[in-house]
Structures are given as structure tokens and as C-alpha cells.
């Protein structure tokens, strides 16, 4: 094994002869900084391996809610809706037997994050009920985005009767219920 220094302070080069007469060149960096870095890497890697089990799960976000579900919507249904819309509906409040929905001639209607269902219409355990809920949650998103402005008034309540927003809510509600 031959070691030749090219320049002072440079990296020493080792040339090794194999049995077949071929040479293999490897470089060893013995500079103080490189030696310290190598030792630190060794320590960090070793600590990482040993402590990995202790730290597992410490920084992961749980897939479930951090707070109690106060929406009035069953946990599995709200999770499905949030996944479908890519939105957080934790501030939504469902009013399942509201007299306000019939006052505006609707099965349900949304005002900000409050969803009012006519009596008997809040049925999140059925496909139809999830479509209606998804439709109303689409209106929550539309309103949060500032896309809904009142266009008329029914029974003293300002409403928007934009057919485009209604169609969008129908499509998104059906998709979310799948």
C-alpha cells in the first residue's frame, strides 16, 4: 500500500494494488475539520438510530380531530366531507329541525357556517342525506371564499339564487356523498 502526499495540507491518496494487478484509489481526508465532521456524523447517526424508537410518533399529527366534534354531524361523515372538500368544517353548526329552512322554502339552507335543515331533512346516515349535507357544505365553502352575495330576500332573510352556485353545490354534494 503506497500513500503519496501531493501538496502540504492536501488530501492524502492511498493507492492499493489488487491481486489482479489493478489499482484502486481511495482518498482519506485527515484535515482537522474533516476529522471532526466525520466524528460528529458518526455520533449523530448513532444517536439517531438509538433514539429513533423513543421519538417515533412524537411529531406525527394524528389523523383524527384534536378537538371534540361539535358540528352535529357524525364523526365519520364529517371526516369524509372534509376529505372530499379539502376543508375544515369544525366551525360548522347543524340545526337539524330548524324552522328557518321552510320559511325560505328550502329543504336546507346555509348562512355562514350555520346549516339549517327543515324538520326531517337532516339524515346523514343515508346517501340522500349526505348529498344534501354535501350540497350545504359546498355553500359553506362558497361563502367562506366570498363568492356569495345576497341577490334577493325571502321571508326577511337575504339569500342568493345564483343558478351557477346551486349547480356547483349539487355536483360537489353528490361527489362528497360517494
Secondary structure, 3 states (H helix, E strand, C coil): CEEECCCCCCCEEEEEECCCCCEEEEEECCCHHHHHHHHHHHHHHHHHHHHHHHHCCCCCCCCCCCCCCCCCCCHHHHHHHHHHHCCCCCCCEEECCCHHHHHCCCCEEEECCEEEECCCCCCCCCHHHHHHHHHHHHHHHHHHCCCCCCCEEECCEEECCCHHHHHHHHHHHHHHCC
